[in-house]
Amino acid sequence: MISNLYNNLDVAIIAAIISAIVSVLIAVFGRIIDWLREKNMLNYKLNREYSFKQMMGIKEKLSGSKTPLIKAAEDLNHRLWNFAGNIDKEWHICNRNDWANPNGCYYIKSFTYRFLVFFYWLDKAENDIYCFDFSQASKSEKDYLKFIKTLKFFFCDGKLLRSLNYDVSAQRSHFFVDNIKEYISYIKSDTGVIGFEEFKPKMEKEPELILPMIHYITDIRKDGDNCNYNVIICFHLFLMLFLNKYGLDYQYTDRNKFRNLIKQNYNDIRIKKDLYEFLKRNKIQKQAKWIIKDLELNESWLKQLKLH
């Protein structure tokens, strides 16, 4: 009887010990689970806050430069339309000695100014966002940056002129990216860029820093073998697509007007193959489908070209 009592006590003690251990384990595991849950919630909250901060920063920076960039693109587009219809009049060709005349060479002065202003806002739109994590940007924002980079590279990619046997080392018909940064410093002001009324006398007296940009424009000739002429044509077509996508309705170029410009003014392009490869390198063929179709830049055309 005493033995049974001891056995019953042993069972009770063991059960109590097991119950205590289970309670301790439940408490420990509960605390661990609570800690993991709180940690994950904190990480989730921090990640959400980080993503939100990055996205808002990107939107704020892009919106700050987008409006002036669109305006600069519009001004340059107007000049290029005018240039397409009047290039044979050679208003843009002006000797350096004539630049000093306050009443002369308006066309080249205003042409150069519009290009510099456009490049300034293009550079600002691209570089302002690099203080943020652009992987957090939306698809539309990434496409916008792709447009910006492509617009700049039209003038920085020597491969675009391979078909014309362009000598890249001469650097007469393309710019290095760092060169563009030097040129746009010419028009910087505390609030953005100087006005044309301030730029004009500056170019008349001290044009040395931007001479390559001026020469680039004055060297354009309506000649299919002219490198600068070919680049300007291709750039203008792409600039219109940029305004179509991001500009206002009055800045839109409809398809017929776009197509007629190619047929009537831009029908002597010699760098079609290089242009197609350029668009592929910049991964922007989809956005440039008007150019590809209206210039017949397709794979079948390229295969036929290789056979001849």
BAVEXVEX-959045 format. One record per residue (C-alpha): residue number from 1; x negated, y, z negated. Coordinates in Angstrom, 1 decimal. Layout:
N
+-----+--------+--------+--------+
! num !      X !      Y !      Z !
+-----+--------+--------+--------+
! NUM !      X !      Y !      Z !
...
+-----+--------+--------+--------+
//
This chain:
308
+-----+--------+--------+--------+
! num !      X !      Y !      Z !
+-----+--------+--------+--------+
!   1 !    0.0 !    0.0 !    0.0 !
!   2 !   -2.9 !    2.3 !   -0.9 !
!   3 !   -4.6 !    1.3 !    2.3 !
!   4 !   -1.5 !    2.2 !    4.3 !
!   5 !   -1.4 !    5.6 !    2.5 !
!   6 !   -5.0 !    6.3 !    3.5 !
!   7 !   -4.3 !    5.2 !    7.1 !
!   8 !   -1.3 !    7.6 !    7.2 !
!   9 !   -3.5 !   10.4 !    5.8 !
!  10 !   -6.2 !    9.7 !    8.4 !
!  11 !   -3.6 !    9.9 !   11.2 !
!  12 !   -2.2 !   13.1 !    9.8 !
!  13 !   -5.7 !   14.7 !    9.5 !
!  14 !   -6.6 !   13.6 !   13.0 !
!  15 !   -3.4 !   15.0 !   14.4 !
!  16 !   -3.9 !   18.2 !   12.5 !
!  17 !   -7.5 !   18.5 !   13.8 !
!  18 !   -6.4 !   17.8 !   17.3 !
!  19 !   -3.6 !   20.3 !   17.0 !
!  20 !   -6.0 !   22.9 !   15.7 !
!  21 !   -8.5 !   22.2 !   18.6 !
!  22 !   -5.7 !   22.4 !   21.1 !
!  23 !   -4.5 !   25.7 !   19.6 !
!  24 !   -8.1 !   27.1 !   19.7 !
!  25 !   -8.6 !   25.9 !   23.3 !
!  26 !   -5.2 !   27.4 !   24.4 !
!  27 !   -6.2 !   30.7 !   22.7 !
!  28 !   -9.6 !   30.7 !   24.3 !
!  29 !   -8.4 !   29.8 !   27.8 !
!  30 !   -5.6 !   32.3 !   27.4 !
!  31 !   -8.2 !   35.0 !   26.7 !
!  32 !  -10.3 !   33.9 !   29.6 !
!  33 !   -7.3 !   33.9 !   31.9 !
!  34 !   -6.3 !   37.4 !   30.6 !
!  35 !   -9.8 !   38.6 !   31.2 !
!  36 !  -10.0 !   37.2 !   34.7 !
!  37 !   -6.6 !   38.7 !   35.5 !
!  38 !   -7.6 !   42.1 !   34.1 !
!  39 !  -10.9 !   41.9 !   36.0 !
!  40 !   -9.2 !   41.0 !   39.3 !
!  41 !   -6.6 !   43.7 !   38.8 !
!  42 !   -9.4 !   46.2 !   38.1 !
!  43 !  -11.3 !   45.1 !   41.1 !
!  44 !   -8.1 !   45.3 !   43.2 !
!  45 !   -7.4 !   48.8 !   41.8 !
!  46 !  -11.0 !   50.0 !   42.5 !
!  47 !  -10.9 !   48.6 !   46.0 !
!  48 !   -7.6 !   50.3 !   46.7 !
!  49 !   -8.9 !   53.6 !   45.3 !
!  50 !  -12.1 !   53.3 !   47.4 !
!  51 !  -10.2 !   52.5 !   50.6 !
!  52 !   -7.8 !   55.3 !   50.0 !
!  53 !  -10.5 !   57.8 !   49.3 !
!  54 !  -12.5 !   56.8 !   52.4 !
!  55 !   -9.4 !   56.9 !   54.6 !
!  56 !   -8.3 !   60.3 !   53.4 !
!  57 !  -11.8 !   61.6 !   53.7 !
!  58 !  -12.1 !   60.4 !   57.3 !
!  59 !   -8.7 !   61.9 !   58.2 !
!  60 !   -9.6 !   65.2 !   56.6 !
!  61 !  -12.9 !   65.4 !   58.4 !
!  62 !  -11.5 !   64.4 !   61.8 !
!  63 !   -8.6 !   66.8 !   61.5 !
!  64 !  -11.0 !   69.6 !   60.7 !
!  65 !  -12.9 !   69.3 !   64.0 !
!  66 !  -10.2 !   67.8 !   66.2 !
!  67 !   -8.3 !   71.0 !   67.0 !
!  68 !  -11.3 !   73.1 !   68.0 !
!  69 !  -12.7 !   70.1 !   70.0 !
!  70 !   -9.4 !   69.8 !   71.9 !
!  71 !   -9.5 !   73.6 !   72.6 !
!  72 !  -13.1 !   73.4 !   73.8 !
!  73 !  -12.2 !   70.4 !   76.0 !
!  74 !   -9.3 !   72.3 !   77.4 !
!  75 !  -11.4 !   75.4 !   78.2 !
!  76 !  -14.1 !   73.2 !   79.9 !
!  77 !  -11.4 !   71.3 !   81.8 !
!  78 !  -10.1 !   74.5 !   83.2 !
!  79 !  -13.5 !   75.5 !   84.4 !
!  80 !  -14.2 !   72.1 !   86.0 !
!  81 !  -10.9 !   72.3 !   87.9 !
!  82 !  -11.9 !   75.7 !   89.1 !
!  83 !  -15.4 !   74.4 !   89.9 !
!  84 !  -13.9 !   71.5 !   91.9 !
!  85 !  -12.1 !   73.9 !   94.2 !
!  86 !  -14.8 !   76.5 !   94.5 !
!  87 !  -18.1 !   74.6 !   94.3 !
!  88 !  -18.9 !   75.5 !   97.9 !
!  89 !  -18.9 !   79.2 !   97.0 !
!  90 !  -21.9 !   78.5 !   94.7 !
!  91 !  -20.9 !   81.0 !   92.0 !
!  92 !  -22.8 !   78.8 !   89.6 !
!  93 !  -26.1 !   79.3 !   91.4 !
!  94 !  -27.9 !   82.3 !   90.0 !
!  95 !  -31.6 !   83.1 !   89.7 !
!  96 !  -33.1 !   83.6 !   86.2 !
!  97 !  -34.0 !   87.2 !   87.1 !
!  98 !  -30.3 !   88.0 !   87.6 !
!  99 !  -29.2 !   86.6 !   84.2 !
! 100 !  -30.5 !   89.8 !   82.5 !
! 101 !  -27.9 !   91.9 !   84.4 !
! 102 !  -25.0 !   92.4 !   82.0 !
! 103 !  -22.6 !   92.7 !   84.9 !
! 104 !  -24.0 !   89.7 !   86.9 !
! 105 !  -23.9 !   85.9 !   86.8 !
! 106 !  -20.7 !   85.7 !   84.8 !
! 107 !  -19.8 !   82.3 !   86.2 !
! 108 !  -23.0 !   80.6 !   85.0 !
! 109 !  -23.0 !   82.3 !   81.7 !
! 110 !  -19.4 !   81.3 !   80.9 !
! 111 !  -20.0 !   77.8 !   82.3 !
! 112 !  -23.0 !   77.3 !   80.0 !
! 113 !  -21.1 !   78.7 !   77.0 !
! 114 !  -18.1 !   76.4 !   77.5 !
! 115 !  -20.4 !   73.4 !   77.7 !
! 116 !  -22.3 !   74.4 !   74.6 !
! 117 !  -19.1 !   75.0 !   72.6 !
! 118 !  -17.7 !   71.6 !   73.7 !
! 119 !  -20.9 !   69.8 !   72.7 !
! 120 !  -21.0 !   71.6 !   69.4 !
! 121 !  -17.5 !   70.4 !   68.4 !
! 122 !  -18.2 !   67.0 !   69.9 !
! 123 !  -21.3 !   66.6 !   67.7 !
! 124 !  -19.5 !   67.9 !   64.7 !
! 125 !  -16.6 !   65.5 !   65.2 !
! 126 !  -19.0 !   62.6 !   65.4 !
! 127 !  -21.4 !   63.4 !   62.5 !
! 128 !  -18.9 !   64.8 !   59.9 !
! 129 !  -17.5 !   61.3 !   59.3 !
! 130 !  -20.8 !   59.5 !   58.7 !
! 131 !  -20.7 !   60.4 !   55.0 !
! 132 !  -17.7 !   58.0 !   54.8 !
! 133 !  -17.3 !   54.2 !   55.3 !
! 134 !  -15.9 !   54.2 !   58.8 !
! 135 !  -14.9 !   50.5 !   58.5 !
! 136 !  -11.9 !   51.9 !   56.5 !
! 137 !  -10.8 !   53.9 !   59.5 !
! 138 !   -7.6 !   53.1 !   61.4 !
! 139 !   -7.7 !   51.7 !   65.0 !
! 140 !   -6.6 !   55.0 !   66.4 !
! 141 !   -9.4 !   56.8 !   64.6 !
! 142 !  -12.0 !   54.3 !   65.8 !
! 143 !  -10.7 !   54.8 !   69.4 !
! 144 !  -11.1 !   58.5 !   68.9 !
! 145 !  -14.7 !   58.1 !   67.9 !
! 146 !  -15.2 !   55.8 !   70.9 !
! 147 !  -14.0 !   58.6 !   73.2 !
! 148 !  -16.3 !   61.1 !   71.5 !
! 149 !  -19.3 !   59.0 !   71.9 !
! 150 !  -18.5 !   58.2 !   75.5 !
! 151 !  -18.0 !   61.9 !   76.4 !
! 152 !  -21.5 !   62.7 !   75.0 !
! 153 !  -23.2 !   59.7 !   76.6 !
! 154 !  -22.2 !   60.8 !   80.1 !
! 155 !  -25.0 !   63.3 !   79.8 !
! 156 !  -27.4 !   61.1 !   77.9 !
! 157 !  -27.4 !   57.7 !   79.7 !
! 158 !  -29.9 !   57.7 !   82.5 !
! 159 !  -28.6 !   54.2 !   83.6 !
! 160 !  -25.5 !   56.0 !   85.0 !
! 161 !  -27.7 !   57.2 !   87.9 !
! 162 !  -29.4 !   54.0 !   88.9 !
! 163 !  -27.7 !   53.9 !   92.3 !
! 164 !  -29.4 !   57.2 !   93.1 !
! 165 !  -32.8 !   56.0 !   92.1 !
! 166 !  -33.0 !   58.6 !   89.4 !
! 167 !  -36.3 !   59.1 !   87.7 !
! 168 !  -35.5 !   59.0 !   84.0 !
! 169 !  -38.9 !   60.3 !   83.0 !
! 170 !  -38.2 !   63.5 !   84.9 !
! 171 !  -35.3 !   64.2 !   82.5 !
! 172 !  -33.7 !   66.6 !   85.0 !
! 173 !  -30.3 !   65.1 !   85.1 !
! 174 !  -29.8 !   63.8 !   81.6 !
! 175 !  -30.4 !   64.9 !   78.0 !
! 176 !  -31.7 !   63.1 !   75.0 !
! 177 !  -29.3 !   63.2 !   72.1 !
! 178 !  -31.7 !   65.2 !   69.9 !
! 179 !  -32.0 !   67.7 !   72.8 !
! 180 !  -28.2 !   68.4 !   72.6 !
! 181 !  -28.5 !   69.1 !   68.9 !
! 182 !  -31.2 !   71.7 !   69.7 !
! 183 !  -29.0 !   73.3 !   72.4 !
! 184 !  -25.9 !   73.6 !   70.2 !
! 185 !  -27.9 !   75.3 !   67.5 !
! 186 !  -28.1 !   78.3 !   69.9 !
! 187 !  -24.4 !   79.1 !   69.4 !
! 188 !  -24.0 !   78.1 !   65.8 !
! 189 !  -22.6 !   80.7 !   63.3 !
! 190 !  -21.6 !   80.6 !   59.7 !
! 191 !  -18.0 !   79.8 !   60.6 !
! 192 !  -18.6 !   77.6 !   63.6 !
! 193 !  -19.7 !   79.0 !   66.9 !
! 194 !  -20.4 !   82.5 !   68.1 !
! 195 !  -18.0 !   84.1 !   70.6 !
! 196 !  -18.7 !   84.6 !   74.2 !
! 197 !  -19.2 !   88.4 !   73.7 !
! 198 !  -22.1 !   87.5 !   71.4 !
! 199 !  -23.4 !   84.7 !   73.5 !
! 200 !  -23.6 !   86.7 !   76.7 !
! 201 !  -26.2 !   89.2 !   75.7 !
! 202 !  -28.1 !   86.5 !   73.9 !
! 203 !  -28.4 !   84.4 !   77.0 !
! 204 !  -29.4 !   87.5 !   79.0 !
! 205 !  -32.3 !   88.3 !   76.7 !
! 206 !  -33.4 !   84.9 !   75.1 !
! 207 !  -32.3 !   82.0 !   77.3 !
! 208 !  -35.4 !   79.8 !   76.7 !
! 209 !  -33.9 !   77.3 !   74.2 !
! 210 !  -31.0 !   76.4 !   76.5 !
! 211 !  -32.9 !   76.5 !   79.8 !
! 212 !  -32.4 !   72.8 !   80.5 !
! 213 !  -28.6 !   73.2 !   80.0 !
! 214 !  -28.5 !   76.1 !   82.4 !
! 215 !  -30.7 !   74.4 !   85.0 !
! 216 !  -28.4 !   71.3 !   84.8 !
! 217 !  -25.5 !   73.4 !   85.9 !
! 218 !  -27.3 !   75.5 !   88.5 !
! 219 !  -28.8 !   72.3 !   90.1 !
! 220 !  -25.3 !   71.0 !   90.9 !
! 221 !  -24.6 !   70.8 !   94.6 !
! 222 !  -21.6 !   69.3 !   96.5 !
! 223 !  -23.7 !   66.5 !   97.7 !
! 224 !  -23.0 !   62.8 !   97.1 !
! 225 !  -26.7 !   62.2 !   96.5 !
! 226 !  -26.9 !   65.0 !   93.8 !
! 227 !  -27.2 !   63.4 !   90.4 !
! 228 !  -25.7 !   66.2 !   88.4 !
! 229 !  -22.7 !   66.4 !   90.8 !
! 230 !  -22.0 !   62.7 !   90.4 !
! 231 !  -22.1 !   62.9 !   86.6 !
! 232 !  -19.9 !   66.1 !   86.4 !
! 233 !  -17.3 !   64.4 !   88.6 !
! 234 !  -17.1 !   61.2 !   86.4 !
! 235 !  -17.2 !   63.3 !   83.2 !
! 236 !  -14.4 !   65.5 !   84.4 !
! 237 !  -12.1 !   62.5 !   85.1 !
! 238 !  -12.8 !   61.0 !   81.7 !
! 239 !  -12.4 !   64.4 !   80.0 !
! 240 !   -8.8 !   64.6 !   81.4 !
! 241 !   -8.0 !   61.2 !   79.9 !
! 242 !   -9.3 !   62.4 !   76.6 !
! 243 !   -7.0 !   65.4 !   76.7 !
! 244 !   -4.1 !   63.2 !   77.9 !
! 245 !   -4.5 !   61.0 !   74.8 !
! 246 !   -5.2 !   63.5 !   72.1 !
! 247 !   -4.2 !   66.9 !   73.5 !
! 248 !   -0.8 !   68.6 !   73.6 !
! 249 !    1.8 !   68.2 !   76.4 !
! 250 !    0.6 !   71.3 !   78.3 !
! 251 !   -2.9 !   69.9 !   78.4 !
! 252 !   -1.7 !   66.6 !   80.0 !
! 253 !   -2.8 !   65.8 !   83.6 !
! 254 !   -0.2 !   63.7 !   85.4 !
! 255 !   -1.2 !   60.7 !   87.5 !
! 256 !   -0.5 !   62.3 !   90.9 !
! 257 !   -2.6 !   65.3 !   90.1 !
! 258 !   -5.4 !   63.1 !   88.8 !
! 259 !   -5.2 !   60.9 !   91.9 !
! 260 !   -5.1 !   63.9 !   94.3 !
! 261 !   -8.2 !   65.4 !   92.7 !
! 262 !  -10.1 !   62.2 !   93.5 !
! 263 !   -8.8 !   62.0 !   97.1 !
! 264 !   -9.3 !   65.7 !   97.9 !
! 265 !  -12.3 !   66.8 !   95.9 !
! 266 !  -14.0 !   63.8 !   94.3 !
! 267 !  -14.1 !   61.4 !   97.2 !
! 268 !  -17.9 !   61.3 !   97.6 !
! 269 !  -19.0 !   59.6 !   94.4 !
! 270 !  -22.1 !   57.5 !   94.8 !
! 271 !  -22.4 !   56.0 !   91.3 !
! 272 !  -19.2 !   53.9 !   91.2 !
! 273 !  -21.0 !   50.7 !   90.2 !
! 274 !  -23.0 !   52.5 !   87.5 !
! 275 !  -19.9 !   54.2 !   86.2 !
! 276 !  -18.1 !   50.8 !   85.9 !
! 277 !  -21.1 !   49.4 !   84.0 !
! 278 !  -21.2 !   52.6 !   81.8 !
! 279 !  -17.6 !   52.2 !   80.9 !
! 280 !  -18.2 !   48.6 !   80.0 !
! 281 !  -21.2 !   49.4 !   77.8 !
! 282 !  -19.1 !   51.9 !   75.9 !
! 283 !  -16.2 !   49.3 !   75.6 !
! 284 !  -13.7 !   51.8 !   76.9 !
! 285 !  -12.4 !   50.2 !   80.1 !
! 286 !   -8.9 !   50.0 !   78.8 !
! 287 !   -8.7 !   53.7 !   78.1 !
! 288 !  -10.2 !   54.5 !   81.5 !
! 289 !   -7.9 !   52.4 !   83.6 !
! 290 !   -6.8 !   55.3 !   85.7 !
! 291 !  -10.5 !   55.9 !   86.7 !
! 292 !  -11.1 !   52.2 !   87.3 !
! 293 !   -8.0 !   51.9 !   89.5 !
! 294 !   -8.2 !   55.1 !   91.4 !
! 295 !  -11.9 !   54.8 !   92.1 !
! 296 !  -11.4 !   51.0 !   92.8 !
! 297 !  -13.9 !   50.1 !   90.1 !
! 298 !  -13.0 !   46.4 !   89.8 !
! 299 !  -14.8 !   43.1 !   89.7 !
! 300 !  -13.7 !   42.1 !   93.3 !
! 301 !  -15.0 !   45.5 !   94.6 !
! 302 !  -18.3 !   45.0 !   92.8 !
! 303 !  -18.7 !   41.5 !   94.2 !
! 304 !  -18.2 !   42.8 !   97.7 !
! 305 !  -20.7 !   45.6 !   97.1 !
! 306 !  -23.3 !   43.1 !   96.1 !
! 307 !  -22.8 !   41.1 !   99.3 !
! 308 !  -23.7 !   44.1 !  101.5 !
+-----+--------+--------+--------+
//
